[in-house]
C-alpha cells in the first residue's frame, strides 16, 4: 500500500529552485532512503512533506489524500511524524515529560497542560511503555540537556513515535554518532519498520542507508537523478559522479 506519494514537487526561494519536479512513492512498512550531496534539497523535501514550507508546485498525498494545504500540526495528527538533524528536545524537561508532551499532541488544549491534569496513570503507562521500547528507561528522570547525543537521538525518535505515526521521517539520525551507537540506532529503526510504520530516511552514512533501505532515491541540485535498490544506486554512473565518488 502506498503511504505517501510525491508528484512533480517544486520549491523556489526567491527565484532559486531548491526542488525541481521530484516524484516518488513511499510504501507501507518499508524504509526508503533519500541521499544526495549537501544542498541537494533533502531537508527541503522533508519540510514540504511536514508542512513547514508550502510547495511552489506539485502534489503531496498521504494515504490517498492531498496534504498540501495543511499545517504541520494537522499533518502530524494525520499520521506523519518527523525528527530533525539537529535534535530539539525540551532541554529543561526530563525524558518522561518530553515524551508526554508529544504523546498528548492530539488532545492537549495547550503545550503546558501536559504537565498538569493530563498526567493520568493510564497515559503515563503508555508513555513509559514507549520509553522502554526505545531503550530510554535508564534515563527516564534525566533532563534532556544532560543526555549524550546518542540518547538524545533516541529521545527525538520516541517523541515522534508518541504521535502514533503511520509514516516516520528521519533526518540524518546517525549524524555525529559512533559506530556502536549507529548500529543500535539501526536496530531501533528496524523495530519501527517491523511495527508496520513506514520510514523515510535522509542519511549521509552510506553504510546505514545500504544496510537499512531496500529502495533509495537520489537527489542532486534539487532533482531526482536515480531511484532503485542499493545495488542499482551504487552502480549508477550519474550517482557515482554526483555523490558517491569513484572507488580508488
GIFENPE-V969696 format. One record per residue. N is the residue number from 1. RES is the residue in one letter. D_LAST is the distance of its C-alpha to the last C-alpha in whole Angstrom. Layout:
n:N res:RES d_last:D_LAST
n:N res:RES d_last:D_LAST
This chain:
n:1 res:X d_last:41
n:2 res:X d_last:39
n:3 res:X d_last:39
n:4 res:X d_last:38
n:5 res:X d_last:38
n:6 res:X d_last:36
n:7 res:X d_last:37
n:8 res:X d_last:36
n:9 res:X d_last:36
n:10 res:X d_last:36
n:11 res:X d_last:36
n:12 res:X d_last:37
n:13 res:X d_last:38
n:14 res:X d_last:40
n:15 res:X d_last:39
n:16 res:X d_last:35
n:17 res:X d_last:34
n:18 res:X d_last:32
n:19 res:X d_last:32
n:20 res:X d_last:32
n:21 res:X d_last:34
n:22 res:X d_last:32
n:23 res:X d_last:33
n:24 res:X d_last:32
n:25 res:X d_last:34
n:26 res:X d_last:34
n:27 res:X d_last:36
n:28 res:X d_last:38
n:29 res:X d_last:36
n:30 res:X d_last:33
n:31 res:X d_last:30
n:32 res:X d_last:28
n:33 res:X d_last:25
n:34 res:X d_last:25
n:35 res:X d_last:21
n:36 res:X d_last:20
n:37 res:X d_last:19
n:38 res:X d_last:22
n:39 res:X d_last:25
n:40 res:X d_last:25
n:41 res:X d_last:28
n:42 res:X d_last:27
n:43 res:X d_last:30
n:44 res:X d_last:32
n:45 res:X d_last:32
n:46 res:X d_last:33
n:47 res:X d_last:36
n:48 res:X d_last:37
n:49 res:X d_last:38
n:50 res:X d_last:39
n:51 res:X d_last:42
n:52 res:X d_last:41
n:53 res:X d_last:40
n:54 res:X d_last:42
n:55 res:X d_last:40
n:56 res:X d_last:41
n:57 res:X d_last:41
n:58 res:X d_last:40
n:59 res:X d_last:41
n:60 res:X d_last:40
n:61 res:X d_last:42
n:62 res:X d_last:42
n:63 res:X d_last:44
n:64 res:X d_last:45
n:65 res:X d_last:47
n:66 res:X d_last:46
n:67 res:X d_last:45
n:68 res:X d_last:44
n:69 res:X d_last:48
n:70 res:X d_last:47
n:71 res:X d_last:47
n:72 res:X d_last:44
n:73 res:X d_last:47
n:74 res:X d_last:48
n:75 res:X d_last:45
n:76 res:X d_last:44
n:77 res:X d_last:48
n:78 res:X d_last:47
n:79 res:X d_last:44
n:80 res:X d_last:41
n:81 res:X d_last:39
n:82 res:X d_last:37
n:83 res:X d_last:35
n:84 res:X d_last:33
n:85 res:X d_last:30
n:86 res:X d_last:33
n:87 res:X d_last:35
n:88 res:X d_last:39
n:89 res:X d_last:41
n:90 res:X d_last:45
n:91 res:X d_last:44
n:92 res:X d_last:48
n:93 res:X d_last:48
n:94 res:X d_last:47
n:95 res:X d_last:45
n:96 res:X d_last:48
n:97 res:X d_last:49
n:98 res:X d_last:46
n:99 res:X d_last:46
n:100 res:X d_last:49
n:101 res:X d_last:49
n:102 res:X d_last:46
n:103 res:X d_last:48
n:104 res:X d_last:51
n:105 res:X d_last:50
n:106 res:X d_last:52
n:107 res:X d_last:55
n:108 res:X d_last:55
n:109 res:X d_last:58
n:110 res:X d_last:56
n:111 res:X d_last:53
n:112 res:X d_last:55
n:113 res:X d_last:57
n:114 res:X d_last:55
n:115 res:X d_last:56
n:116 res:X d_last:59
n:117 res:X d_last:61
n:118 res:X d_last:58
n:119 res:X d_last:57
n:120 res:X d_last:59
n:121 res:X d_last:59
n:122 res:X d_last:57
n:123 res:X d_last:55
n:124 res:X d_last:54
n:125 res:X d_last:53
n:126 res:X d_last:51
n:127 res:X d_last:49
n:128 res:X d_last:49
n:129 res:X d_last:48
n:130 res:X d_last:45
n:131 res:X d_last:44
n:132 res:X d_last:44
n:133 res:X d_last:42
n:134 res:X d_last:39
n:135 res:X d_last:39
n:136 res:X d_last:41
n:137 res:X d_last:45
n:138 res:X d_last:44
n:139 res:X d_last:44
n:140 res:X d_last:46
n:141 res:X d_last:49
n:142 res:X d_last:46
n:143 res:X d_last:46
n:144 res:X d_last:43
n:145 res:X d_last:42
n:146 res:X d_last:42
n:147 res:X d_last:39
n:148 res:X d_last:36
n:149 res:X d_last:33
n:150 res:X d_last:32
n:151 res:X d_last:36
n:152 res:X d_last:36
n:153 res:X d_last:33
n:154 res:X d_last:35
n:155 res:X d_last:39
n:156 res:X d_last:37
n:157 res:X d_last:36
n:158 res:X d_last:40
n:159 res:X d_last:42
n:160 res:X d_last:40
n:161 res:X d_last:41
n:162 res:X d_last:45
n:163 res:X d_last:45
n:164 res:X d_last:45
n:165 res:X d_last:42
n:166 res:X d_last:41
n:167 res:X d_last:38
n:168 res:X d_last:36
n:169 res:X d_last:34
n:170 res:X d_last:31
n:171 res:X d_last:29
n:172 res:X d_last:26
n:173 res:X d_last:28
n:174 res:X d_last:25
n:175 res:X d_last:25
n:176 res:X d_last:26
n:177 res:X d_last:26
n:178 res:X d_last:25
n:179 res:X d_last:23
n:180 res:X d_last:27
n:181 res:X d_last:28
n:182 res:X d_last:26
n:183 res:X d_last:26
n:184 res:X d_last:30
n:185 res:X d_last:30
n:186 res:X d_last:28
n:187 res:X d_last:31
n:188 res:X d_last:33
n:189 res:X d_last:32
n:190 res:X d_last:32
n:191 res:X d_last:36
n:192 res:X d_last:36
n:193 res:X d_last:35
n:194 res:X d_last:37
n:195 res:X d_last:40
n:196 res:X d_last:40
n:197 res:X d_last:38
n:198 res:X d_last:36
n:199 res:X d_last:33
n:200 res:X d_last:31
n:201 res:X d_last:28
n:202 res:X d_last:26
n:203 res:X d_last:23
n:204 res:X d_last:20
n:205 res:X d_last:19
n:206 res:X d_last:17
n:207 res:X d_last:18
n:208 res:X d_last:21
n:209 res:X d_last:21
n:210 res:X d_last:19
n:211 res:X d_last:22
n:212 res:X d_last:25
n:213 res:X d_last:25
n:214 res:X d_last:26
n:215 res:X d_last:26
n:216 res:X d_last:24
n:217 res:X d_last:25
n:218 res:X d_last:22
n:219 res:X d_last:24
n:220 res:X d_last:23
n:221 res:X d_last:25
n:222 res:X d_last:28
n:223 res:X d_last:27
n:224 res:X d_last:26
n:225 res:X d_last:23
n:226 res:X d_last:23
n:227 res:X d_last:24
n:228 res:X d_last:24
n:229 res:X d_last:23
n:230 res:X d_last:20
n:231 res:X d_last:18
n:232 res:X d_last:20
n:233 res:X d_last:18
n:234 res:X d_last:15
n:235 res:X d_last:15
n:236 res:X d_last:17
n:237 res:X d_last:15
n:238 res:X d_last:17
n:239 res:X d_last:16
n:240 res:X d_last:12
n:241 res:X d_last:14
n:242 res:X d_last:16
n:243 res:X d_last:15
n:244 res:X d_last:12
n:245 res:X d_last:9
n:246 res:X d_last:6
n:247 res:X d_last:4
n:248 res:X d_last:0
